[in-house]
Amino acid sequence: AFDIRDIDLSYMNYVKEQQQHNASFAVSDRSTLNMMTTQNDVNATMSNKDTNPLIESNTNINLPPPTTTKPTTKKEEISISRRKDAVMGGNNWQMGCIVLEQYKLVFCFIPKIGCTIFKQLFRRMEGKANWRLDPHYMGDLKTLRNYNASTVVEMMTSPDWTRAIFFRDPKERLLSSFLDKALSNHGYYLAARCCVCNEGEVGCTVELDIANLKRNKWVNGECMNKLQTFENFLSHLEKESNSGCATDPHWRPQTERIDDKFIPYINFIGHMDTVSADTERLLRQVGAWHPYGAVGWGKNQSEAVFQSKSASIRVSEAKLKLGQYYTPELEERAEKLYVKDYMHPVFNVTRSLDG
């Protein structure tokens, strides 16, 4: 376990400011309550071996007291930046939160939290005949970037709209990213993100020919080989905290997905541990469960979304391998790396409040 005193002082000041900023506001409705958590809730999750067999009972992250939040900026005063706002695809986040107008739903997906299945689901809800195909290269789902600023503000603040996000335990998500991006497809994705160099440089020995990159990339072969181990991958992220590698959306801190000005307006939170139940709850809320979520999934197309065998394997693979890759020392380092997630004054990334 690590001590709160080890945490970067600037972030501690941020937490303190958020607590002071929100202290005068009370929870007014259930949608706000769904965003809240208590220290006991999170500490229980972090120390529960049944919830996560990796985490020992002496693991203890000292979280700040629970806070409440309500909008402090009037809707008409909210400004939109297509370049900077995370919900608009600022710093990529795969180009913004998904919008389903018919269901008044804005879904701010986070990579490595069921994205493939969620995108298949949303394409199905949009009536795409080929919704079962890999959705990542379709590019036919609308995002907030497709709308003007005033419409985005309305979608992101109106009580008539559902604004949803799903979270995952950061350590589990980090391992899932490593297994997918470092150990599959020869680690090309990770190398193209973290080991790029200029042709002719010392050590610049590998040319990647990847179709979806649209152009070849030269990478440092030693770096590419080194990042094939989980410990070296974690070390690289620790040392390159401000690089394009560290800010890749597959392992970037989840709580950076929502800009501070929109946090009070998020009115649905789900979690990877309870993704099946939470997805059903979301679809029932927007009136899309029976047409699109209850059936049509799995090998025989008779199962509900996230309940098929293939979906279960996809969701649970990293969880089952936590003990294989994490030592107590690596676990502690990962907790420090994602302290902003674990200590966020509003969002609870370790489990769903209703779960």
N, C-alpha and C positions, 0 to 999 in steps of 0.2 A: 504494500500500500504506500501511497505517497502523501505527503503533508501539504496542506493548503499553502503553506509558506513557500513551497517550491514553484508556485504558479506565477507566471508573468504578472508583474505589478500592474501593467497597463490594463490587462483584462480584468483584474480584480477591481480596478477603479471603474471600469465599464459596468461590472455587475452592481457595484455600489450605487452608481448613478442611476441605473435602471430601477433599483429598489426604491431609491428616494423619489424618482420620477413617478413611479406607479403607486406609491404608498397611499396617496389620497383618493385613489379610485377603488370602487367596490365591484364585486362580481354582480352583474345585473341580470344575467340570463344563463340558460343551460349551455348555449353555444360558447360563451366565455368560460364557463366552468369546465368544459371539456378540454380546455387548453391548460388548466391548472393542475398542479401536482403538489404533493407534500413531501417534505424531506423523508418522512418515514416510508412513503410509497417507493421512492427511488432507492433509498438505502436498503429496503427490503429486497428489491429487485437485484441490486448490485451484490448482495451478500447471499442470495438464495442459490444454493448449489443445484436444486431441482430445476430452477429456471435456466441456469447456465452452469453445467458441470465443471467448466474451467475455473470459475471464480471461487476462490476460497473464502471462508467466512471472515478472515481477517482483512479482506479487501475493503477499504473504507475511504470513499471520496467525500470530503466534508463539503456538502452542498450549501449554498446560501439559503436563507429562509424562503418559503414560498412567497410568490408575489402575485398580484392581480394586475390586470392591465385593461384599460379602455382607451379608445381613440383620443388622442390629445391634439391632433391636427384636424381641422375641419376638412370635409371632403373636397370643397372647392379650393383649398389651399395646397392639396397634394400635387406635386409636380411629377412628371414622368420623364425618365431618361431611357431612351431605347438602347443607349450604349452602356450605361452604368447599372441600371436596375436589374437585379438577378431574376425577378419574375418576368422581365422582358427578354431574357437571354443574355444579359450582361455577363461578360467573361464566359460566354457560351451557355453553360447549363443546357446544352443541346437546343438552344434558341427559344427559350421561354416556356411558360406554363401553358398547358393544353386547354383549349376552350371548346365546350360542347354547348352551343347556344340553345338548342332545343331543350336541354335539361338544366339550363342555367347553372352549369358546373364549370368551375376553373380548377384544374388539377395540376398542382406543382409537383411533378414527378422528380424523383431523385435517383440517379443511376445506381444500380445494384440493390434496388428495393422493388423488385417485381416489375420492372419497366416493360419488358417484352410482353408479358401477359396483359398488363394494364393497357398498353398501346393496341394490342390485338382486341381487347375488350372495347376500347373507345372507337376503333375502326368498325367494329361490328355494330355498335350503337349508331354510327354514322351511315350505316347501310352499305359499307364496302363489301362487294361480293367476294373478294380475295382476302378477307380479314385474317384468315388462318396463317398466311405467309408471314415471314419475318418482317415486322413493321418498321425496323430501324431505317431502312433506306427508301421507304415509301414517300415520306414528306407530304402526305395529303391530310394531315390533321391540322386544324387551325390552332394557332397559339396567340397569345396576347399581342405579339408583334404584328398580327394582321389587322389590328384595330387602331383607331386614333386615340390620342391621349385621354380625351373626355370619356370615351367609351370604356377604356381600360380602368379609369378611376371608378366608374359606375360598377363595372363587373367586380372590382376588387373591394368595394365598400358597401354595396347595396345589400340589405337584409334578404332580398329576394334571391340572391345567388348563394350557392354553396361553394366555398373555397377550401379545397381538401389537400392534405399532404400526408404522406406515410413516412415513418421513421424506422430505423433499425439500430440495434446496438452497434456502436461505432467499431468495436473490435471485431465483431462478426462481419460487418460490412467491409472492413479493411482486408480481412482474410479472403472474403469472397472476391474482391477486386484482384487480389494477388493471384488466386487460383485461375481466374478467368483471363486476366490480361498479361500475366507473366508466364504461366505454365501451359497455356493453350496457344495454338497457332505459332509455336516457336518463340513466343514472347514478343512477337513483332509489334503489337500495340504498345506495350510498355517501352520497348526500345525506341519507337518512333516518338514517344512523348518525353522520355527522360534521358536519352543518350544521343540526341542529334548532334552532329558536328559538321564541319565544312570539309568538303572533299579536298584531300591533300594534307590535312592536318595530321599530326602524329597521333596514331591510335585510331584514326578514322578509317576503318578497314572493311566495314560491312555496308553494302548497298541493299537497302530494302526495296523490293518491288511489290508494292501492295496496291491492288486495284482501287480500293476505296479511298486511298490517299490521293489519287489522281496524279501523283508525281512520285518519283523515286526519292528516297531519303537516305543520306549517309549517316551512319551511327558508329559510335565508338564500340568496337567489338568487346573490349575488356569490360566496359560498363554493362553491355548487354548480357554478358555471361554472369557478371557479378550479381545482377538483379534477379537471377533465377533462384535465389534463396530468400526466404521470407525475412530473415533478420537483416540482410543487406538492403532489401527493399524498404523496410522500416527505417533503417539508418539513413538511406538516401532522402526520404521524405523529411526526416528530422533536420538534415543539413541544408536542404534546398527548400526551406519553408516558403520562400517568396518566388520560386521559379514556376514556369509553366507546368513543369512536372507535378509539383506539389498541389497546384490549383486545379488539376484535372478533376472534372466533376465526378468521376468514379470513386475517388477517395477524398475529395474535399469535404471539410466539415459540413454536416447536413444543415445545421442551423443558419448557415450563410445563404441557403436557398431562398429565404424570404427576407426581403428588405425590412428594416426596422419599422418603417412607416406603415407597412401592411400587416405586421404581426398581430395587432389587435383585431384584425378583421378575419383571420383564419378561423373558420367555424366548424371544421371537421378534421380530426387527427386520427390516423390509424397507425398500426405498427406491424412490422414484418412477422413477429411472433404470433399474431392473431389475424393474419392477412385475410384468411378466408371469411371469418366472421365479420371483420371490419369492412371488407369489400361488400359483403351482403348488406350490411347496415347502410353503407354509402349508397348503393344502388336502390335500396328501398326508399331512402330519403329523397332521391331524385326521380323515383318512379320508373326505374329501368331494371329491376331485379328479375321479374318473371320473363320478360321478353329476351333478355340478353345474359343474365347471370346465372339463373337457376338451372339451365340445361344447355346442351350444345357443346360441352367441353369434354376433353378426354378422348381416348382411342375410339370409343363407341359413340361419342357425342351425346352421352346420356348423363354426364356429371356436371356439377356446378363449377363455376370459375374458381381456380386455385384449389380444387379438390381432387384433380386427377393425379395419377401416379407421377407423371412427368413433371407436373407443377410442384408436387411435394418434394421431389428430388431436387429441383432447381432451388426451392426455398430453403431446404434443410442441409444441403451439402456442406456449406461452410460451418454451420453450427456443429455438425457431427465431427468436424476435423479440428475444432478449436484446441483440444488437448494435444493434438499431434503437432501443431505448429507453434503454440504459445507456451513459453516457459513463464514462470512468475516474473522474471526480469523483463521479458518482452511485453508481458501484459501491462506491467507498470509503465513502461515507456509508451505504449499505445494509449494508455489512459491520459498521460501527460500531453501527447500529441493532439488528442481530441478533447481537451479540457473544456473548450468552448461549447462543445456539444453536451458533455456531461453536466456542466454547471450553468447551462442557459437558464436565465431567470424566469422564463415562461414555458418553453417547450420541454417536454419530457421525452427524450429519445430512447429511453431504455424499455419502455413498454407502453401500451395503450392504457389510458386512464380507465376506460370502460372494460378493458380486458381482464 
